[in-house]
């Protein structure tokens, strides 16, 4: 009931960047992957919040927690430790194509804030001040995941108008990823007029952990 890869998604998104402690994220990342330190004992991660609307292969909202920058066999990418959406077809496709641990959640979007919940539990809340000016910038990035015993790597290409925004991130104690100790963003980017293409994964190695299907 879900489209095959690649998925093309259109809408808008917010990406925060934070420094995370390597010791805290290590239990969430397969041992086969090396954590890339950008400062002593620190890696880079963040929160990605998006709303995919008309023109997308599926329409849904998404919360992605990037627990760190990692490498394997000379390849670099992010590691997604938590991911939430509000469309069951997105859950099925994310798990069965990319091996991503997608779960259901509820998203409330306003002009100044997005709040993500699972039932009565708040996962996170991002407050922001929107900007009207953005530069059209293409970007590319890759992420690792695992499916069964296979370690996967998949690329994503982004076309969007990007602008810097001020933001405030709240992650309550009951949130499943509160233990990552994600601090206030030192950088938050808004993507408008966004077209995101997520390609099918390729197998780059083997892992004995983190099968989510």
N, C-alpha and C positions, 0 to 999 in steps of 0.2 A: 504493500500500500504506500510505498515511498518511492521517489524517483531515484534512478541510478546516478552515480557520480559521473561527471562533476555536477555539483550544485551551484547554481547562480542565484545570489540573494541580493535584494535591493532594499534600501532603507537608510537608516542612520544608526550611529553607534558611538559609544564612549569607551576609551581605553585609558586606564590609569597605569602608571609605572611606579613601582616601589622597589626598594632594596629589601630582600628577605634573607634571613639567616640560614646558611647552608645546613646547619645541624637540625633545624626545625623542619626543613622540607625534605631531608634525606629519606625519612621513613615512607614518604609518599611517592618516591621515584624509584623505578627498578634499579637494582644494583648494577645492571649492565650499562647504565647510562652514567656518564661523568657530569657532575654539576659544574658549570662554568662560573668561576668567581670573577666578578667585575671589580670588587674591592675585597680586601682580606676578610675571608669567612662570609662574604655576602654575594648572593646572586641577584638577578633581576627578575621580577615577576609583576603581577598586577591583576586587575579586574577588567573584564571586557563585558559590556552591556550593550545589547543591540535590539533593534526592532526591525524585522524584515516584513515588508508589506507588498503592495501590488508590484507585479513583475518578477517576483521570486518564485522559485520552484515549489516552495512551501512558505506559508505566511506564519511567522511565530516570533516570539521574543526569546532572548538567550542571555544567560549569565555564564561566563567562563572564568574560572580561577586558574591563572597561570602560575604554577608553583616554582618555576625557575627556568633558567636557560641551561640547556644540556647539550651534550655532544656524544656521538657514537661513530666510530670508524671514519673520522674526519668530517662528519656531517653535523650540523648544528640546528637546533630548533627549540621550541618551548615544550614544556610538559604540562598537560592539562590535568590537574588533580581533582577538580570538581566542575561539573557542568550541568546546567538546569535550563529547561525549555518549557513552553506551555502548549506543545503540540505532540500528541502521541506518535504521529508518523515520523516526526523529527527524532524522537527517542529511538524508534526502531531502526531508522536509517543510520543514525549516529553510532549505535551499538553494533549493528551488523556489517556496515561498510567500513567504518573507521575504528571500531573498538573503543569508542568514547563512552565514559560512564554516565550517560545522560539520565537525569531524573526530572519528574514533573515539578513545576512550581508555578506560582501565580505572580504576574507582573502588573504593577500599577505605575503608569507613566503620567507625569504632568509636565508643565513647561519648565519646572525648576527641579524636578526630583524623579527618581525611579526607585521603587521599593519592591523587593523580591521576597516572597513568603512561601513556605510549605505549611499549609494549614494555619495554625496559630503561631507558628515559629517564623520570625523574621530572619532571613539569611543575610541580607545587607540592604543598605539604603545609600544611594549616591545623590547628593545635592549638587547642582551645578548652575552656572550662569552662562546662558547661551550667548554665542557670538554670531553676528550676521556676516562676517567676512571670513572667507576661507580660500586657500590656494588649492587648485587642482593638482594633486600629486599622486602618481601611481606608486604602489608599494608591493613588495612580495615577502612572504615569510613561510616558514615550515614548522610543523609540529610533529612530535613523536606520539605514538600510542601503541597499545598492544591488543592483539586479538588471538585468543588461544595461546599458543607458544610463540607466535610470530611478533617480532618487534617491527612496527610500521613507521613510515615517515610519509607525510603528505604535505604538498605545497598549497598555498593560497595566494591569490592575486587580488589586490584591492585597487579600485579606481574611485576616488572620492575627493571632495573639497575638505581639506583638513584645517582645523583651527585650534589654537590653544584656549582652554577654558579653565577658570578657577573652579574648584570642587571641594566637597567635604564628604568623606567616606565613613559610614558607621557600620561596624560588624558586631552585633551583640554577642554576649557570652554563649548563648544557646546555638549559635551558628556552627555548622559542622567544620568550617574552615577558620574558626576564630583562633585555633591553636597555631596557625601560621604566623600570627602576630603581624598581620598586614597593617602597616602604619598609614598615616595620611599620605596621599599621593604627592610626589614631588613634581609630577607632570601629568596632566590630563589632556587628551586630544579628543575632539569631536569630529566625526566623519559625517558629512552631509552628501546628498546626491550619490550615495554609495552603491557601488556594484562590486560584490565580493564573489569570487569564484573559488570554490574548494574542490580540488582535484582528488581523484581516487588515490588511495595509499599504495606504496610499494613496500615489499618486505625487505628489510635491511639487516635482520638478525633474528636471534631467538631469545626468548625470556621465559622464565618459569613462573612469573608472577603477573598480577594485575590483569587477569582475564576478567572482563566485565559482562560477558554474554552468558 
